[in-house]
């Protein structure tokens, strides 16, 4: 059935890529014609050509771009928009694009003080226009402290690790690692 392209965005280490790959593996067990193609974020400009090639195939494809963002990438952003819209022939029915990103709108914030109000508004509109091409957005927020400590305790119990002052040490570890996430808890 038709599906929406998906953007999984949020804090690093929260499982965006792991969830995407696990979901693909679960579905692919019962769908041998489903294939996963991973595209490096530096190769996004090749997406329109890739989608045209995949359109002609009988298999179905999930095209994954992990850690997508556009630092200096007007050309890359335009290529992504073109690929997701499918140009004149429309988007390929056998391709689902999934991107993970630490940014909801994929673009870095510009320096508003350096530009006029109209230019700043246009920049904001351009930022949103890229992520608007995704029909499904799934956010992965940072863990609160209670959830983080519960995850740490769960891993410690599962792995039979006895540790004195586990909570205190886990919180110190999170500070050293720059935040709380599932990856930091593990």
C-alpha positions in Angstrom: 0.0 0.0 0.0 1.1 3.6 -0.4 3.1 4.9 2.5 4.5 8.2 3.7 8.2 9.0 3.6 9.4 9.1 7.2 11.7 11.5 9.2 12.8 10.2 12.5 14.4 13.2 14.3 15.7 13.8 17.8 18.5 13.6 20.3 21.5 11.5 19.4 21.6 8.0 20.9 17.8 7.6 21.2 17.5 4.7 18.8 16.3 6.3 15.5 18.6 4.2 13.3 18.2 1.1 15.4 14.4 1.3 15.2 14.5 1.9 11.5 16.7 -1.1 10.8 14.9 -3.4 13.3 11.5 -2.5 11.7 12.9 -3.2 8.2 14.3 -6.6 9.4 11.0 -7.5 10.9 9.0 -6.7 7.8 11.6 -8.2 5.4 11.2 -11.6 7.0 7.8 -11.9 5.3 8.6 -9.8 2.2 11.6 -11.3 0.3 11.2 -8.7 -2.4 11.8 -5.8 0.1 15.3 -4.4 -0.1 17.1 -1.8 2.0 19.4 0.7 0.3 21.4 3.0 2.5 22.5 6.3 1.1 25.2 8.5 2.7 24.1 12.0 3.5 26.8 13.3 1.3 25.2 11.5 -1.7 21.7 13.0 -1.4 22.1 14.8 -4.7 22.1 11.3 -6.3 18.6 10.5 -5.0 16.6 11.6 -8.0 18.7 9.3 -10.3 18.5 6.5 -7.8 14.7 6.8 -7.5 14.4 6.7 -11.3 16.5 3.5 -11.4 14.5 1.9 -8.6 11.2 2.9 -10.2 11.9 0.4 -13.0 12.5 -2.6 -10.7 9.9 -5.1 -9.5 11.2 -5.1 -5.9 10.1 -2.7 -3.2 12.8 -0.5 -1.5 13.3 1.3 1.7 16.0 3.9 1.1 17.6 5.0 4.3 19.7 8.1 4.9 21.1 8.0 8.4 22.0 11.3 10.1 20.7 13.6 7.4 21.3 17.3 7.6 22.2 20.0 5.2 25.1 22.1 6.5 25.8 24.1 3.3 23.5 22.1 1.1 21.0 24.1 -1.0 21.7 21.7 -3.9 21.3 18.6 -1.6 18.1 20.0 -0.1 16.7 20.7 -3.6 17.7 17.2 -4.8 15.9 15.6 -1.8 12.7 17.6 -2.4 12.8 16.6 -6.1 13.3 12.9 -5.3 10.5 12.9 -2.7 8.1 14.6 -5.1 9.2 12.4 -8.0 9.5 15.2 -10.6 7.2 15.0 -13.6 6.5 11.2 -13.2 5.7 11.5 -9.5 7.3 9.6 -6.7 8.1 5.9 -7.3 5.4 3.7 -5.8 7.9 1.0 -4.9 10.2 3.3 -2.8 9.9 4.5 0.7 12.4 7.1 1.9 13.4 7.1 5.6 15.8 9.7 7.1 17.1 10.0 10.6 18.4 13.3 11.8 19.3 15.2 15.0 17.4 18.2 13.5 13.7 18.4 12.9 14.0 20.7 10.0 17.3 19.2 8.7 18.9 22.6 8.1 21.3 24.5 10.5 20.0 27.7 11.9 21.3 30.8 10.1 22.4 33.9 11.8 19.2 36.0 11.8 21.0 39.1 13.1 23.2 39.2 9.9 20.2 39.3 7.5 17.0 41.3 7.1 13.6 40.3 8.2 12.4 39.2 4.8 15.5 37.1 4.2 15.2 35.5 7.6 11.6 34.6 7.0 12.5 33.1 3.6 15.3 31.1 5.2 12.9 29.7 7.8 10.4 28.9 5.0 13.1 27.0 3.1 14.1 25.1 6.3 10.6 23.9 6.8 9.9 23.1 3.2 12.4 20.3 3.1 11.0 18.5 6.2 7.5 19.1 5.0 8.1 16.6 2.2 7.9 13.8 4.8 4.4 12.6 5.5 5.5 11.1 8.8 7.6 12.7 11.5 8.6 10.8 14.6 10.3 12.7 17.4 12.8 11.1 19.8 13.1 13.5 22.7 15.9 13.4 25.3 15.3 11.0 28.3 14.3 12.6 31.6 16.4 11.6 34.6 13.9 9.0 35.9 13.7 7.2 32.5 17.5 7.3 32.1 18.1 5.8 35.5 15.4 3.1 34.9 17.2 2.2 31.7 20.6 2.0 33.5 19.1 -0.2 36.2 17.4 -2.4 33.6 20.7 -3.0 31.7 22.6 -3.6 35.0 20.0 -6.2 36.1 19.9 -7.9 32.7 23.7 -8.2 32.6 24.0 -9.2 36.3 26.1 -6.2 37.1 26.3 -5.3 40.8 27.4 -1.7 41.4 27.5 0.4 44.5 26.0 3.9 44.0 24.7 2.9 40.5 22.4 6.0 40.2 25.1 8.5 41.2 27.6 6.9 38.9 25.1 6.7 36.1 24.3 10.4 36.4 28.0 11.3 36.4 28.5 9.2 33.3 25.7 11.0 31.6 27.3 14.4 32.4 30.6 13.2 30.9 28.8 11.9 27.8 26.9 15.2 27.3 23.3 14.0 28.0 21.0 11.1 28.8 19.9 8.7 26.1 19.5 5.0 25.6 23.0 4.7 24.1 24.5 6.5 27.2 22.5 4.3 29.5 23.8 1.1 27.8 
